[in-house]
Amino acid sequence: MSCRSPYAHFMRPCLETMVCIKPVSPLFDYRIVIRKFGRFLQTPGILSMHHRAYLNEISFHVQDDASWILNLLAKGFHFRTVKTLNIFCNGVDLENPLRDAVSSHFSSITYLRVFAATMTWRSLAPDVHFICSFPRLENVLLYGHHQSGFHINSAVQLPPNIRALKLDLPSPALDGVMQWLLAHEKLPIVSSLHIFRVQAEHCSALEQYTQACQSTLEDLMILLHKRSAEEEVNFDLRPNTNLNSIFLSANGPDAIHAAGAVLSSLSSPCLRDVILRVPYVHLRQEGWGGLDAMLASRVQSVACTVVTDDSRNYGHELRKRLPTLNASGALQVVAQSHSKVADYYLNEVYSRFKPLSQLSVLSSGCIIC
């Protein structure tokens, strides 16, 4: 995007404006970012009541050293209008003083996304504590490769207004989160739960929590991974009678049987959409006949969408494996990149670094998209 003024995009009325602060490595550039961003915010009229309402989402891209954020927050700027905060930790962790400063300056946010993009030995508990320090949160996304800290202090409680959880964590870390949620004195229940990876052997606590949300859960996504055909998938959704939609992707040996086992337990009278993600390699697996019969038995009230890989065009072969469902007219086959429903479920994590390629540098320190 080209602008005649560094502030042109921010100044014109729009439904939302996102300010991205992304330092470039050496320390001198961090200082430029702080100074330029400070000048940007101190421009006469920039934070008038008219313009302030448009500053509702901020993204911090943190690399190497995160102390520049502390320096920025120490300038005394107020971010009460910001409702969405995105934090991209690129190979670094956030120290406790920084976590405390961020949570105190952004206490009004309702949506927090934390992307811990690092393969270093990362602990889960500090990230969960950080999330719980925002009292007004309604929606949380946590992505990371956590390898320790799976026991979370039960005294730490999820904010009471949480209605949506999106978790992309290793299975042991996910299990730790589920065990912690189940240990709450007052169980936090959600209406939307998106799980981006879980191994079949770690489904027990997730299943318990899903069933505990039976009165509220309307939207469920599970990306299930099986290590071997011998692994059983026990995931009973019969208690979830308010479920409106489910997105299921089963991967690994015997994945089609696994998908059928999960979907066959659905009994919600509210169910309207079943979205099944099927990779090309699963066309050779067994279990298609049972899956076809089970899905076809629900076509009077349920729309079924099968999402395919982008690498191959195999929609015709899929339809042949689901002949009864296809004949009913209730089957839709769509490639992932052309599917709005797949975008809704997957893009928030799978395109997590996309904003970096879309940024326009409007000054040497302030990046606005």
N, C-alpha and C positions, 0 to 999 in steps of 0.2 A: 504494500500500500504506500502510495506517495502522498505527502502532505506538504503544503507550503510552510506550515508552522509546526513545530514540535508538539503544539498543543491542539492542533486543529481537530484531530479525531476525537479527543476528549471533550472539547468544547461544544461540538455540535450535539443537539439532542438525539438520543438513541435509547433503546430499551435497556441496554446494559453496556458497560464499559469494563474491560479487564486490563489492569496494569500488571505487566510481568516485569519483575526485577531479576535480572540475570547477570551477575558479574562475570567478567572474563579475567582469567587468572593473572596476572600478579596483583599484589595488594594495592598498588597505585590505582589500578582500574576499579577496585572496590571503592576507593575514596571518591573517584569520579562519579560512580553510580550514586553514592550517598549525596554528594553535593548537587549533582544534576537533578536527582529526584526531589531533593529538598527544595531547590529553586522552582521546580515544576509545581510542587504543591503550594509554594508561597506566592505564585503568580497572582496578582490582584484579581479577585473574582473567581479564581479557579475552584475554591471550595465554598462558594456562595451557596445559599440554600437551593438555588435553581440547579446548580451543577452537582452538588454533593450526592444527590440521590442516584446519579449514574455510576458512581464508584461502588460497585457491589461485589466484585470478584477480584482477588489478587492471587498471583502465583509467585512463589519464591523458588528459584532454581539454585540450589546450594551446591557448590563445588569446593573442595579443598578446605576452605576456611569459612565458617558461618558467622564469625564475629561481626561482619559488616551489617548483619541484620540487627544485632544488638545496638550498634552505633546508629542505625537508621531509626530504630524505635525510641532511642534516647533523645531524638530531636523534638519529641513532644507532639508528633502528629497524632490525630485521632482517626480511627477507622471504624466508627460506630455504624456506618452505613454498609460496610462490607458484610455480606451474608455467606459468601463462598470463599474458602481459603484452600489453596492447593500448595503443597510442599513437596518438592522433588529433591530428595537427598541423593545426589549423584556420587556414590562412593564414600560418603561421610555420615556421621551420626550427629544428632543435635544434643549438645550438652544441657544439663538441667537448668542453668541460668537462662539459656536461650529459650528452652521450652516454656519456662515460667513467664518470660517476657512476652512471648508470642501469645500465650493463652490469656494473659491479662490485657493485651492491646486489642485482641480480636475476640473478646468475650461474647460478642453479639452474633457470631456466625451461626448459621444453621446447617451448613454443609461443609464437611472437612474431608479432603482427600490427601492421604499421605502415601507417597511413592518412595519406598526405600530401595532404590535401584543400585544395589551393591551386593556382591557375592561374599563380602567379609562376614565374619562371625557376628551376627546381629541378634540382640536379645529382644524377645517379644514383649515382656512385661513393661519396659519403659515406654514403648509406643502405645500400649493400651492405657497406661497411666496418663500419657499426654492427651490422648483422645478424650478421656474422661474429665479433663480439666476445662472443657468448654461446656458450660451449663445449659446452653440453649440448643445444642445440636439436635437435629432431626434426621440427618442422613450422613453416613460414614462410609468411606472407602479406604481400605488399608491393603496395600500391596507390599510384599517384601519376601526376602529369603531368610527368614528367622530360623536360627539353629539352636537357640537356647532361651531360657527365661519363660518356659511354658507354664510354670506355676504362677498364677496371678493372684495377688492378695485379695481375698474375698471382701475386705473392707473397701476396696476400690469398686465403685458402682458406676454402671453406665448411666449417662444423663437420662433423665426420666422421659424426655420427649422423643427419643429415638424411635423412628418408624421404618427405617430402611438401613440394612447392613449389606455391604458389598466387600467380600473378603477374598483376596488372592494370596494365599499363604501356603507354605508346605503343610502336608497333612498333619504332622505332629503339632505344629503351631495352631492350625485350625482346631484340632482336638482340644488344645489348651484353652482357646477362646470359648469353645462350646462348654467345656467343663466349668469354666469361670462364670459364664452366663447362667448355667443351671444352678450354680451355688448361690446366686443372688437371693437375699431374703425376700424381695419382691421381684419376681421374675420379669425381666424386660421382654416384652413381646413386640414383634414387628409385623408390618403388613407386606414388606418386600424383603426377600432374602436372596442374594446372588452369591453363589459359591463357585469360584473360578477353578478350583482344583481340590479334589479329595480322592484318596485311594480307598478302594472298597473295604480294606481292613480297618479304616478309621471312620467308618460311617456311623458307628453306634451313638456317640454323643451328638452328632449332627442330627440324626434321626430323632433322638429324644427332644432336642431343642425345637426342631420343626414341629413335632407333635405338640409340644408345650404351647406353640403359637397357633394352635388349631382354630381358635376363635377369631384370629385377626389376619392370618397369613393369606394373602390374595395372589401374590406374585412370587414364583420360585424359579431359580435357575441353579442347576447343578451340572458341573463338568466332572464326570466320574471317570476314574482311571483304574483299570484292573491290571495287575501284574501277571496273573496266570489264569487259565481257564478254570482251575480248581477253586479259585476264590469265589465264595458265595456273596451275592449282593442282597442284603436284607434291609430294605428301606420301605417301610410301610407308610403310605400317605392316606390311608383310610380315615384317620381322625380329622384330616384337614378338609372339612366340608365347606369352607369358604373360599377355597382356591379357585381363582379365575383363569390363571394361565401358568403354564410350566414350560421352561426351556431346558431340555435335557440333551447332554452330549456324553455318550458312553464310549470309552476308548480302551484299546487293548484286546487281548484274546477273549472271544465269546461276548463281545460287547453288545451284539444285537439281542442275545438272550437277556443280558443284564438290563438293557433298556426296556425290554418287554416286561421284565419282572417289576421294575419300578412303576412303569405306566399302568400296569394291570391293577395296581393297588389303588389307583385314583377312584374316588367315589363321590367327589364333590358335585352337588347338583348345580353349583355356580360355574363349573368349568366351561370355558368357551374356546380356549386356544391351547393346543399342544404343538410345541415346536421341537422338532427332533433334528439334531445335527448329525449327519452321517458322512464320514470320510469315505473316499473312493475304495480304500482297502477293505472296508467292511462289507462290500458287495459279495465277497467270497465266503462270508461267514454263514453259519446256519442260524435258524431262528426266525427267518423272514415270514414263514407261513403263520406262525403263532402271533407275530407282531401285526401282520396284516389283518387277521381275524379279530384280534382284540381292538385295534383302532377302528376297524369298519363297524364294530358293534356300537360305537359311540357317535357315529356321524350325524345323527339327528340333531345333536346339540353342540357338537364340538368341531371346530375347524382344525385341520392338521396340516402343518407346514413342515416340509423336510428341507433343511438347509444343506447345500453341498459345498465341497471345496471349490475354490476358484481355478485350481490347476487343471481340471478336466471337466468336460461336459458329459455327465453321466445321468442326466435326468431321465432319459428314456429307459435306461437299465433299472433305475430305481422304481419307476412306475411298473415295470414288469414284475418286480419283487413284491409289490403291494397291489395286486390286481383288483382285489375286492374294494379296497379303499379308493383306488383310482377310478373304478367304474361308478362309484357313488357320486363322484364329482366333488368330494370334500377334500381331495388331496391337492396341495400346492407345492411344487418343487421350485426352489429358487437358489441361485448361487449366493454365497455369503456376501460378496461385495455389492450385490444388487438387492439385498434384503434389508428393508428398514427395520424389521423386527430383529434381525441379527445385529444390526448396528446398535439398536437400543440395549441389547443385552451385553454385547461383547466390546464395543468400541471404546467404552470408557476406560478400560484397562489396556486392551490390545493396541490402541493408538495413543498410549499415555505420553509418548514423546513427540507426537505429531505437532503440538504447538510450537516446538522449537524451530521447525522448518517453516512455519508460517509467520514468524515474527518479523516486524519491520522496524529497523533501527531508526528512530527519529532524532536521536541525539546520541552523543557518545556514551551516555550513561543510562538513559531511560528507554526501555523497550516497551512498546505498546502494540497490542494487536486488536 
